[in-house]
Amino acid sequence: MSIPEVINAFAGWNITVTPEQLKNPSPDFVEGLYCACLQQATDLTHESLREPSQIALNASQVDEKDLYETALASNILLYHLTRFAKAARVDDFNAQDVFAPQQTRTMILLSAFINFIRFTEQFCDTFLKDLRDRSDAIIIQRNNAAVQLRDIQGQYDELSARIAKDKPMCEKLNAENTTLSSTMLMTKDAQTKAVRDVEQYRADRNELINRKEILNSEIKTLEDSIQRTRSRIVQSPERIKKTISIMSNTAMEDKKTVAMQEAKSRDLQAKINALHNIEKDVRGCIEQIQSIEREVQSLELSQKALGELRYHLEEKVIERNELRSRQERVNDQLANANLKLERAKKHAEEKKTSTQKTIVRLQQEYSQMVIERRENDKQIEEVRDEANQVEASMHKHLKQSEVELNELLAEYWRLRHETDVYMETLANKLNMRVVSE
């Protein structure tokens, strides 16, 4: 871009720039222009960049902060200007362009910055539309995430309430489970011992029943034999009495034995009934333990589901925070874009007004220039004649000057030769060594 184009571009931003400043740029002048371009593109100013550096210095433990304040502000400004230059396709921007500017380099950088700003202003509508679409999509995602978060939070609260409600019962059931387990082990040991006793009693009972049957069969056999013997033997009162007494004694002993065996049988039956009752109690305990185990399994499943819901809740909270931060960034970008759009519209209106005024002024100047041009043509002819006369006199003066210059040079070399001869003579007189420079 030429110097007038650069001046007109900055004039559109209400910044006054003169051709002399562009031909001989100073560091402060160049830094001001670069900051103006950066403000047009990103709304960053010296004040907005100075505040973070001041906060960083206040938060640090550095002594003599005034020494570092200027350097830190310059580094931050150079960082943002380098990013802005890379966006404008200038990859070799460095600190020398700000603190030791050159005319050609400064014009190239200003041209790149102005063209980049015009490009962003030209395509601002498309960018804003895309930004609004993305913002609407992000808002929809945020609302969906908020709804999911409320549902998950409700489920989490419900499960937490259920866990808090079931916790005393669970502790009570665990205590009962521990008590029942110890009782069951004791009962199982007692049942094992009782089963062994019952088996032993059953074996004794069977043995006694067999002996009873054998004795009954022997008694019946003896009664039959007695009957047969009585029918064959002559009745003897003494022998019969003796036999009767012996048999009555034997019968009494057998009755005592049968009574003892029946008492043992009743005891065994009572023990068997008690064992049946114990077995029913043990079965009830086992059923309660199984129901407790089922409740414990369901509780473990609920705790596992609660852990998964907590994990999903944490993920959703993280997603919500990310979406919230993204929404804030998008809102900030949207606000900046709206400000840029308003500034661009205002700039376009001002530029249009200034362009119309410039066109009217140029038309008036053009009509005046036509008149002045005619007068200038006459003056040019007169000046041309005067120039010819001046050129002739100039050639004459040049010839005279060359003659005088040659004479002066000859006189200079003559004087220098005489001076060298005088110095050598004086050195020889004073016995000094002269070194020629």
Order of alpha helices (4+ residues) and beta strands (2+ residues): alpha-alpha-alpha-alpha-alpha-alpha-alpha-alpha-alpha
